[in-house]
């Protein structure tokens, strides 16, 4: 999964081939990579950090701070973002 995310220009990949990108599905993958990294010397922490940075800088409304896709930045990934800030 990490390899596929890195290979994407937008750090996202479709849930199914030829489908749209569902960021909520990718969020689950990012959380899984983050959890794996905790136990394996930060193996995937670089891609987790890149993805979170992209989410914070490109997918949030500048005025409200809310995601235009899903409000996952402030609810679901708070602990991940605090760890990797």
Backbone bond lengths (Angstrom), bond angles and torsions (degrees), N, CA, C in turn:
res aa  C-N    CA-C-N  psi(-1)  N-CA   C-N-CA  omega(-1)  CA-C   N-CA-C  phi
1 X - - - 1.446 - - 1.531 110.36 -
2 X 1.314 116.16 -44.37 1.468 119.69 179.02 1.525 111.01 -57.33
3 X 1.302 116.61 -43.53 1.466 121.63 179.89 1.520 111.32 -60.86
4 X 1.320 116.95 -42.55 1.467 120.70 -179.89 1.531 111.69 -68.44
5 X 1.321 116.87 -38.45 1.464 120.33 178.43 1.527 109.58 -65.58
6 X 1.322 117.25 -45.95 1.476 121.42 178.95 1.517 112.12 -61.31
7 X 1.317 116.89 -35.73 1.467 121.20 -177.67 1.524 112.55 -70.99
8 X 1.307 117.10 -17.62 1.461 121.65 -178.97 1.524 110.57 -84.76
9 X 1.331 116.81 134.79 1.469 121.06 177.40 1.523 112.05 -61.66
10 X 1.330 116.72 -27.28 1.465 120.40 -177.03 1.525 112.61 -106.54
11 X 1.324 117.18 10.18 1.471 124.02 179.78 1.523 112.74 57.80
12 X 1.301 116.15 30.92 1.460 122.46 176.18 1.516 108.49 -140.01
13 X 1.303 116.00 152.88 1.453 119.68 176.10 1.529 108.27 -140.19
14 X 1.315 116.65 152.98 1.458 119.65 -177.27 1.528 111.76 -66.09
15 X 1.319 114.39 149.38 1.461 120.26 176.84 1.522 109.63 -64.24
16 X 1.323 116.17 -42.32 1.459 122.75 177.55 1.516 108.42 -126.10
17 X 1.328 119.23 146.38 1.461 121.18 179.72 1.528 111.85 -54.54
18 X 1.319 115.51 133.64 1.458 120.89 177.76 1.518 114.70 77.73
19 X 1.324 117.94 4.80 1.471 122.00 -179.77 1.521 110.04 -99.50
20 X 1.321 114.56 174.95 1.451 120.79 173.08 1.519 109.63 -69.74
21 X 1.315 115.22 167.16 1.464 120.79 175.39 1.519 107.83 -92.25
22 X 1.313 115.43 124.61 1.457 121.55 177.12 1.527 107.13 -105.80
23 X 1.319 116.05 103.21 1.455 120.60 -175.21 1.527 111.18 -60.23
24 X 1.300 117.46 -33.20 1.470 119.19 178.99 1.527 111.17 -62.75
25 X 1.328 117.98 -34.96 1.463 120.81 175.36 1.528 110.68 -68.41
26 X 1.319 115.91 -40.61 1.461 119.99 179.59 1.520 111.13 -67.80
27 X 1.317 116.30 -31.57 1.459 119.82 177.30 1.522 110.46 -59.58
28 X 1.317 117.12 -39.80 1.473 120.91 177.73 1.527 109.60 -61.55
29 X 1.322 117.29 -41.02 1.464 120.90 178.42 1.529 110.61 -64.97
30 X 1.321 117.49 -40.67 1.467 121.19 179.23 1.523 110.61 -64.40
31 X 1.321 116.36 -42.15 1.472 119.93 177.52 1.528 109.99 -63.08
32 X 1.325 116.94 -41.72 1.468 120.46 178.57 1.530 110.87 -63.10
33 X 1.325 117.48 -43.62 1.464 120.42 177.96 1.527 111.01 -63.77
34 X 1.326 116.19 -37.85 1.458 120.45 177.68 1.524 111.31 -64.13
35 X 1.317 116.48 -45.01 1.458 120.82 178.74 1.529 110.90 -63.58
36 X 1.310 117.07 -43.13 1.473 121.49 178.18 1.526 109.99 -59.30
37 X 1.327 114.88 -42.18 1.458 120.37 -178.47 1.525 112.55 -61.11
38 X 1.306 116.72 -32.03 1.468 120.56 179.11 1.520 111.67 -59.48
39 X 1.313 116.66 -34.21 1.460 121.79 -174.53 1.529 113.79 -99.65
40 X 1.329 117.01 -10.51 1.464 120.49 -176.36 1.529 111.52 -128.79
41 X 1.319 114.60 53.61 1.473 122.49 172.53 1.523 114.62 52.67
42 X 1.312 117.50 38.28 1.461 121.22 176.12 1.512 114.35 68.44
43 X 1.327 116.93 27.01 1.468 121.75 -174.28 1.530 113.74 -49.29
44 X 1.311 118.52 -42.07 1.469 121.21 -177.30 1.520 113.21 -111.02
45 X 1.311 117.84 13.86 1.464 119.95 -175.84 1.528 112.54 -63.97
46 X 1.319 118.59 -30.24 1.472 120.74 179.86 1.528 110.64 -63.89
47 X 1.323 117.96 -46.43 1.470 119.62 -179.66 1.526 110.59 -69.63
48 X 1.331 117.71 -34.40 1.467 120.78 175.97 1.527 109.14 -62.06
49 X 1.322 116.91 -46.38 1.469 120.59 178.68 1.522 111.99 -61.51
50 X 1.328 117.29 -42.84 1.471 121.21 179.05 1.516 110.64 -61.60
51 X 1.330 116.67 -44.97 1.464 121.25 -177.95 1.525 110.57 -64.28
52 X 1.334 116.67 -44.49 1.465 120.37 -179.89 1.521 110.48 -65.11
53 X 1.326 117.08 -40.95 1.462 120.01 177.78 1.529 110.72 -60.92
54 X 1.312 116.44 -44.52 1.469 120.47 179.10 1.528 110.46 -62.59
55 X 1.321 116.31 -42.57 1.466 120.10 178.61 1.523 110.86 -61.32
56 X 1.314 117.00 -44.38 1.460 121.05 -178.23 1.520 112.67 -69.23
57 X 1.319 117.80 -35.46 1.466 120.31 -174.68 1.522 114.50 -93.24
58 X 1.341 117.74 -25.27 1.457 119.11 -174.34 1.524 115.14 -117.26
59 X 1.311 117.89 -21.16 1.461 119.14 -173.78 1.520 113.35 -109.27
60 X 1.314 116.97 8.45 1.461 120.17 178.79 1.518 110.18 -108.70
61 X 1.315 115.19 143.15 1.447 120.83 174.43 1.529 107.90 -69.38
62 X 1.313 117.17 127.82 1.469 121.50 -176.21 1.538 112.17 -64.75
63 X 1.327 117.75 -29.54 1.462 120.62 -177.87 1.520 113.34 -83.43
64 X 1.325 117.04 -39.60 1.468 119.56 -175.07 1.520 113.28 -102.08
65 X 1.328 116.70 -22.87 1.456 120.20 -176.27 1.520 112.86 79.91
66 X 1.339 116.20 5.61 1.457 120.10 -179.49 1.520 110.83 -95.56
67 X 1.316 115.15 149.48 1.447 120.70 177.45 1.523 108.99 -70.59
68 X 1.323 116.14 139.83 1.455 118.68 176.71 1.524 111.34 -79.40
69 X 1.315 118.00 -9.10 1.457 121.30 -179.13 1.527 110.54 -97.63
70 X 1.299 116.06 -59.96 1.459 123.58 -178.57 1.518 106.45 -152.08
71 X 1.291 117.38 147.60 1.463 118.47 178.16 1.519 108.41 -82.20
72 X 1.337 115.19 72.94 1.463 119.18 -179.75 1.518 111.85 -103.10
73 X 1.296 117.28 -23.27 1.461 120.40 -177.28 1.524 110.46 -64.09
74 X 1.306 117.64 -42.75 1.457 119.43 -175.57 1.519 113.25 -87.48
75 X 1.305 119.06 -16.09 1.455 120.66 -176.18 1.520 112.00 -108.45
76 X 1.297 118.13 -60.01 1.452 121.74 -169.74 1.518 114.06 -80.38
77 X 1.311 117.85 -38.44 1.462 118.90 -171.40 1.518 114.07 -105.35
78 X 1.306 117.51 15.33 1.458 119.40 -177.65 1.526 111.24 -56.57
79 X 1.318 118.05 -46.54 1.455 119.81 -177.43 1.522 111.06 -67.01
80 X 1.311 117.51 -36.15 1.465 119.97 177.87 1.521 109.50 -65.74
81 X 1.339 117.24 -46.09 1.449 120.08 -178.27 1.512 111.68 -64.80
82 X 1.318 117.37 -37.55 1.455 119.16 178.79 1.517 110.05 -64.45
83 X 1.312 117.43 -39.36 1.458 121.71 -179.57 1.525 111.46 -65.94
84 X 1.329 117.85 -40.80 1.453 121.32 -172.96 1.524 114.41 -98.60
85 X 1.320 118.83 5.28 1.460 120.96 -179.51 1.492 112.31 -64.37
